[in-house]
């Protein structure tokens, strides 16, 4: 594919979450090459030390962002669709 900056800007979404004393910037790569049966590629990056956490996530049915704060240092919650409802998963930086 032809990855021009305009095309990348159209399909790359970034959001920020402050959770457990850590600020994460979460990038969603909404390209045909990075989305499929297991959802779309997201990468959470610690703003301070640049540790990255790759995640393959589904969109929520109501299209809201699936990330919420968690009091635990270096962690956040990710909500994912489940049969008839949704489940929360704790995501933490590797030690």
PATOR-354836 format. One record per residue: residue in three letters; x, y, z negated of N, C-alpha, C, O, CB in turn. Coordinates in steps of 0.02 Angstrom, whole numbers, plus 32768, in hexadecimal, padded with zeros to 4 digits. Glycine has a CB too. Layout:
N
AlaXYZXYZXYZXYZXYZ;...
This chain:
95
Unk80287FC48000800080008000802A803F80008065803E7FEE7FD380007FC6;Unk800B80748014802C80B58017801D80DB7FD77FE780F77FD0801680DE8056;Unk804E80DD7FA9804380FC7F68805B81447F68809281537F52806680D57F31;Unk803181727F81804181B97F7F802C81D37F3A800481B47F17801C81E07FB8;Unk8048820C7F27803882287EE57FED82387EE07FD082307EAA806182677ED7;Unk7FCE824F7F157F86825E7F147F5D821F7F097F2C821F7EE37F7082817F55;Unk7F7181E97F297F4D81A97F227F56818E7EDB7F2681767EBD7F6581767F56;Unk7F9381927EC17F9F817A7E7D7F7681A27E4B7F5881857E1E7FEB817E7E6C;Unk7F7581E47E527F4E820E7E247F0481FD7E257EE382027DF27F5882587E36;Unk7EEB81E87E5F7EA481D67E657E9381967E3E7E5C818F7E247E9181CD7EAF;Unk7EC281687E397EB481277E1C7ED5811B7DD77EC780E97DB77ECB80F27E4A;Unk7EFF81487DC17F2081417D817EFD816D7D4E7EF781A97D587F6C81537D86;Unk7EE6814F7D187EC381747CE37EEC816E7CA47F0481387C937E7B81597CD9;Unk7EF581A67C817F1A81A47C427EEF81C17C0B7EC981F17C157F5D81CB7C47;Unk7EF381A37BD07ED181BC7B957F0181B77B5A7F3281927B5D7E8F81957B87;Unk7EF381DC7B267F2081DC7AEC7EF881CA7AAE7EBE81DE7AA77F4282217AE3;Unk7F1681A27A827EF681907A437F2981947A0B7F61817B7A117ED781487A47;Unk7F1681B579D57F3F81B879987F24818379697EEA818679547F3E81FF7976;Unk7F4E815279597F36811979317F6E810279027FA580F479187F1F80DF795E;Unk7F5F80FE78C27F8F80E578927FD1810B7892800680ED78897F9C809D789F;Unk7FCE814D789C800A8175789C8032817278DD8068818E78E2803681617864;Unk8018814F790F803A81497950800E816879857FD1815D7986804A80FF7960;Unk802C818E79B2800781A879EC8017817D7A28805181777A3C801881F479F9;Unk7FE3815E7A447FEA81357A807FCD815B7ABB7F9781787AB67FC880F07A77;Unk7FF081597AF37FD4816F7B337FC3812E7B577FEF81047B618006819D7B5D;Unk7F8581277B6C7F6F80EA7B8C7F5F80F97BD57F3381227BE47F3180CB7B68;Unk7F8380D77C017F7A80DF7C497F5180A57C647F5D806B7C537FBF80E37C6D;Unk7F2080B67C8E7EF780837CB07F0880867CFA7F0180BA7D1A7EAA808F7CA4;Unk7F1F804D7D147F3280497D5A7EF8802A7D817EF07FED7D827F74801F7D63;Unk7ED180547DA17E94803F7DC37EA080367E0D7E8180587E377E5B80717DB6;Unk7ECD80087E1E7EDD7FF97E647EC57FB27E747EC17F897E467F2A80007E72;Unk7EB67FA37EB27EA37F5E7EC37EDA7F2C7EAF7ECB7EF37E9E7E967F597F0F;Unk7F197F427EB27F517F157EA17F587F097E567F7A7EDA7E427F917F317EBD;Unk7F397F327E2C7F407F2C7DE47EFF7F1C7DC07EFD7F1B7D827F5D7F6B7DC7;Unk7EC97F117DE57E887EFF7DC87E717EBE7DE87E7B7EB27E247E547F387DD3;Unk7E507E947DC07E387E557DDA7E0A7E337DA97DE97E547D817E717E287DEC;Unk7E087DF07DAB7DDC7DC97D817DE97DD37D367DBC7DC97D0D7DE27D807D91;Unk7E267DE77D247E387DF17CDE7E357E3B7CCB7E4F7E4E7C967E7D7DD67CD0;Unk7E157E657CF47E107EAC7CE57E467ED47D077E637EBE7D397E137EB77C9A;Unk7E547F0F7CED7E867F3C7D0A7EC27F447CDB7EBC7F3F7C9E7E677F817D19;Unk7EFC7F507CF97F387F5B7CD37F357F9D7CAE7F267FD17CCC7F757F587D01;Unk7F457F9C7C6E7F4D7FD77C447F927FD17C237FA87F997C147F147FDE7C0E;Unk7FB280087C187FF180087BF27FEC803D7BBC7FE380787BCB802E80147C21;Unk7FF380277B7D7FF380557B44803C80657B35806580387B2D7FCF80377B05;Unk804C80A67B31809180BB7B25809380E67AE6806E81177AE080AD80E37B62;Unk80BF80D47AB780CA80FC7A7B80EC813D7A918121813B7AAF80F580D57A45;Unk80CD81747A8180E681B57A98812B81C57A7A815381E77A9A80B581EC7A85;Unk813981AB7A3E817781BB7A1C81B281917A3581E581AC7A4A816F81B179D2;Unk81AA814E7A3381E481237A4581DD81007A89820980DA7A9C81ED80EF7A0F;Unk81A6810D7AAC819A80F47AF0819280A87AF48199808C7B2A81D381097B1D;Unk818480877ABB817480407ABD813580377AE78105805D7ADE816B80227A75;Unk813480067B1480F97FFC7B3E80D87FB97B2F80FA7F877B20810C80017B88;Unk80967FB87B33806E7F7B7B2980427F727B6680137F987B7080437F807AE6;Unk80517F407B9080267F347BCA7FE77F0E7BB57FEA7EE07B8C804C7F0C7C01;Unk7FAE7F227BD07F6D7F037BC07F457EFA7C007F467F257C2C7F457F2F7B8D;Unk7F237EC27C067EF57EB67C3D7EAF7EB97C1F7E9D7E8D7BF87F037E707C62;Unk7E897EEE7C307E497EFA7C0D7E0F7F037C3E7E177F1B7C767E4F7F397BE2;Unk7DD57EEE7C277D977EF87C4C7D797F3C7C3A7D837F557C027D647EC07C3E;Unk7D557F5A7C697D2D7F967C5A7CF37F827C2E7CD87F4B7C357D157FB97C9B;Unk7CDF7FAE7C027CA37FA27BD97C657FB27C047C687FDC7C307CA37FCD7B98;Unk7C2E7F8F7BF67BF17F9A7C1F7BDA7FE37C207BC17FF97C537BB97F6F7C04;Unk7BE480087BE97BCE804E7BE87C04807E7C007BFB80BB7BFE7BB980617BA1;Unk7C3D80637C187C7480897C367C9A80B57C037CC280DF7C177C5A80B57C6D;Unk7C8E80AC7BC17CB380D17B8F7CF980B47B8A7D06807B7B9E7C8F80CF7B4A;Unk7D2880DB7B6E7D6C80C27B647D6C808E7B2C7D4B80977AF97D9C80FD7B53;Unk7D9080577B357D8D80207B057DBD80277AC97DC57FF77AA47D9C7FE17B27;Unk7DDB80627ABF7E0E806A7A8B7DF480907A4F7DD380C37A577E4B808D7AA8;Unk7E0280777A137DF0809B79D67E29809879A47E54806C79A77DAF807E79B8;Unk7E2880C979767E5D80CF79457E5B809679127E27807779067E5681127921;Unk7E96808A78F67E9E805778C27ECF8074788F7F00809578A37EB7801278DF;Unk7EC3806A784F7EEF8087781B7F348067781A7F64808578017ECE807F77D7;Unk7F3B802B78347F7A800778337FAD802878617F9D8038789A7F6F7FBD7848;Unk7FEA80337849801F8055786F802F803078B080397FF378B0805E805B7845;Unk8030805678E78044803A79278010800D794880217FE67974808280157920;Unk7FD2801379337F9D7FE7794C7F5F800F79617F568048794C7F897FB27918;Unk7F357FF1798A7EF3800D799B7EC57FD379AD7EDB7F9B79B97EF9804179D6;Unk7E847FE279AE7E527FB179C27E437FB77A0C7E447FEE7A287E107FBA7999;Unk7E367F7E7A2C7E1E7F7C7A717DDD7F557A717DDB7F1C7A597E537F5D7AA2;Unk7DA97F737A8B7D687F517A907D637F327AD67D717F537B087D2C7F847A84;Unk7D4F7EF37AD87D477ED17B187D037EAE7B1B7CEB7E957AE87D807E9E7B22;Unk7CE57EAC7B567CA57E8B7B5E7CAB7E417B4D7CDD7E207B5B7C897E947BA5;Unk7C777E287B2D7C737DE07B1D7C2D7DCA7B307C037DF47B427C827DD37AD0;Unk7C1F7D8A7B2E7BDE7D727B427BA77D947B1A7B9E7D877ADE7BDA7D257B38;Unk7B827DC17B3A7B497DE27B1B7B5B7E1A7AEB7B2E7E3A7AD07B217DB17AF8;Unk7B9B7E277ADD7BAE7E5D7AAF7BF47E747AC07C087E767AFA7BAA7E457A65;Unk7C1A7E877A8C7C607E997A967C887E857A597C6C7E7B7A237C677EE67AA4;Unk7CC97E807A617CF57E6D7A2A7D2D7EA07A257D437EBC7A577D127E257A35;Unk7D457EAB79E77D7E7ED879DB7DBC7EAF79D17DBC7E7C79AD7D717F06799E;Unk7DF27EC479F07E337EA379E97E667ED579CF7E6A7F0D79E77E4A7E847A2C;Unk7E8E7EBF799E7EC27EEA79837F007EE479B07F197EAD79BB7ED37ED77939;Unk7F177F1D79C97F537F1F79F47F897F4579CD7F7D7F7D79B67F457F417A3A;Unk7FC47F2779C67FFB7F4779A0803B7F4679C880467F1A79F280057F24795D;Unk80647F7979BB80A67F7B79DA80CE7F3F79C380C67F28798A80CC7FBD79C8;Unk80F87F2379EF81247EED79DA81577F0679A7816C7F4079AA81477ECD7A17;Unk816B7EDB797A819D7EEF794781E37EF1796382127F01793F819A7EBF790C;
